[in-house]
């Protein structure tokens, strides 16, 4: 079969739970499953089944920003816990993974601000409609399958990056280093200006 590529949406919503998606080196559909609070080991066993074939794993990054909204902290606490569970699964299986910012995978699939755009143009794809178009054989019949759709799109990005030799970890680390250098230079300039004004 050759290498396979894995995508994971760590979502926990009851109406739109996260999921696991797997594609082959050609981008062909191999599997997609919903996350279940009642049986999380079901998806662990799916990973175990493909373990020896897995090339890269892309896990959607969880970003939580404080908001004054009823239930916000509780809802997002579950999301963070779920992300941790997935990371535990991957570490226990010795599968290296990369956390992909939602904006990154959405841009790669031309889905930037898709929800906003869909209000203006109903024909604008969502992750679910795009995944249905790309993988007609995938079980994506319901709105609750959106997590599986995101997982498949993440898996496909992992596959494309692998084929094109794109190292997103290195890109991310370089960007973080650049940011640190910029911050250090700004602090240094501020300190110099303060010293000058105090002289």
Protein Blocks (a to p, Z undefined) as FASTA:
>chain_A
ZZadddddfbfbfklccddddddfkopafbdcdddfklmmlmmmmmmmmmmmpmbdcddd
ddddddddehklmmmmmmmmmmmmmmmmmmmnopacddddfklmmmmnopghklmmmmmm
mkbccfklmmmmmmmmbccfbfklmmmmmmmmmmmmmmmmmmnopafklmmmmmmmmmmm
mmmmmmmmmmmmmmmmmZZ
